[in-house]
Amino acid sequence: MYWVNGREAETISLHDRSFQYGDGCFTTMLVKGGQVQYWGLHKERMQSCLGLLGVSPPNWSQVEDWVRDASTGKAEAGIKLHISRGEGGRGYSPNKVKGPNVTISVFDFPAHYASWMTEGVQLGICSKRLGHNPMLAGHKHNNRLEQVLLKSEMDDKGLSDGIVLDIKDNVIETTMANIFWINQGVVYTPDLTNAGVKGVMQRVIIDSAAKNDIEVRVGNYSLKELYAAEEVFMSNSLLRVAPVKAIGQRNYAKGPITKNIQEMINQW
Ligand SMILES: Cc1ncc(COP(=O)(O)O)c(C=O)c1O
């Protein structure tokens, strides 16, 4: 089900700049027991992206009401909030745009995520690489062509997901989630200054680990360092924490730190 600016709708104008240029941002949130998880953090990430793009902010209290209405009565579901700069402008120029346009959609919680969270996920390694884009890196903007290409590479190989590297051979994330691994009690996750999406769940995990005296290091790491890990897990807002059981031919057990972090996160 879709809503455009608070009204039930199935279509959007051809002049909408998100359709024309990917001019906007989005976020995908978990609904549990009728409540949106981490609304404040999702809103903060969207505000930061809209600020970077110079998009006029929507009326946030109205957006919050629309999100709440869409989530009411849902035991477990996903909700996607999409904000486009709006309609118009001349070519790329964003001057004189009417906007923004706020689109909300609700969808069923993906059935296979339950087994991914308990049994773990088998990952491939994408041969296509993420470019460096420090201007937009970290933001969940509406242009996701790299992810479309990476995901289709994994689809062609019959794999659900894969590790994504950048053009400098740094491990960045998977096609749809952030990546973490553990070595000798320390949790590692890639720095996303030049590529990747700074996940809301990545932030929640880093903050929860710090509160529980688990050391987290954020930096530039190679595939070799990831391969040497004792435990690996991935995260996004719907999946929360899912153990990685294999990367290519290497197998990983669901270890104690992954279990601990998963329990901490699932307490919400
Ligand atoms: C490419 C990519 N990286 C990371 C994430 C994790 O983001 P979040 O934790 O905000 O869901 C996502 C989520 O869809 C993603 O598509």
PDBQT file of the ligand as one rigid body, heavy atoms in Angstrom, charges set to zero:
ROOT
HETATM    1  C1  LIG A 301      23.761  -0.706   0.644  1.00  0.00    +0.000 C 
HETATM    2  C2  LIG A 301      23.245  -0.698   2.050  1.00  0.00    +0.000 A 
HETATM    3  N1  LIG A 301      24.119  -0.597   3.074  1.00  0.00    +0.000 NA
HETATM    4  C3  LIG A 301      23.708  -0.592   4.349  1.00  0.00    +0.000 A 
HETATM    5  C4  LIG A 301      22.358  -0.715   4.665  1.00  0.00    +0.000 A 
HETATM    6  C5  LIG A 301      21.923  -0.726   6.110  1.00  0.00    +0.000 C 
HETATM    7  O1  LIG A 301      21.177   0.428   6.426  1.00  0.00    +0.000 OA
HETATM    8  P1  LIG A 301      20.144   0.468   7.620  1.00  0.00    +0.000 P 
HETATM    9  O2  LIG A 301      20.812  -0.128   8.818  1.00  0.00    +0.000 OA
HETATM   10  O3  LIG A 301      19.844   1.899   7.794  1.00  0.00    +0.000 OA
HETATM   11  O4  LIG A 301      18.941  -0.341   7.209  1.00  0.00    +0.000 OA
HETATM   12  C6  LIG A 301      21.416  -0.816   3.637  1.00  0.00    +0.000 A 
HETATM   13  C7  LIG A 301      20.002  -0.939   3.937  1.00  0.00    +0.000 C 
HETATM   14  O5  LIG A 301      19.164  -1.170   3.100  1.00  0.00    +0.000 OA
HETATM   15  C8  LIG A 301      21.867  -0.807   2.292  1.00  0.00    +0.000 A 
HETATM   16  O6  LIG A 301      21.000  -0.895   1.270  1.00  0.00    +0.000 OA
ENDROOT
TORSDOF 0
